[in-house]
């Protein structure tokens, strides 16, 4: 599958979907991830290791966390060097007052949005895709 670079095509082909579960952000200043955690994503910063994990895992491990959120995957194979796709998406969400933490992976872009606003976010993204298809 060829990665899409053109903004109009990215928006047109996008099929957003919400993953099961609630995710949270944890940080570990010693850069050590507890064995019981299976993060969906990690990132090393100067201050420590950030891990995004299922909320139930963090609670079971007794790990402090923040930002209960839902994961929305933008199902279009977006090129890593595409220009403006996430800016377009996050701009729409910002206009609606929805915070968003985006993660670009090899095949798709992923959004972590507040748990309580996930359904609304999905509607906004579906509307954007339909609007772009309509031309």
ABEGO torsion letter per residue (X at the ends): XBBBABAAAAAAABBBBBBBEBBBBBBBAAGBBBAABBBABBBBBAAEBBBBBBAAAAAAAGBBBBGBBBBBBBBBBBBAABBGAAAAAAAAAAAAGBBBBBBBBAABBBBBBBAAAAAAAAAAAAAAAAAAAAX
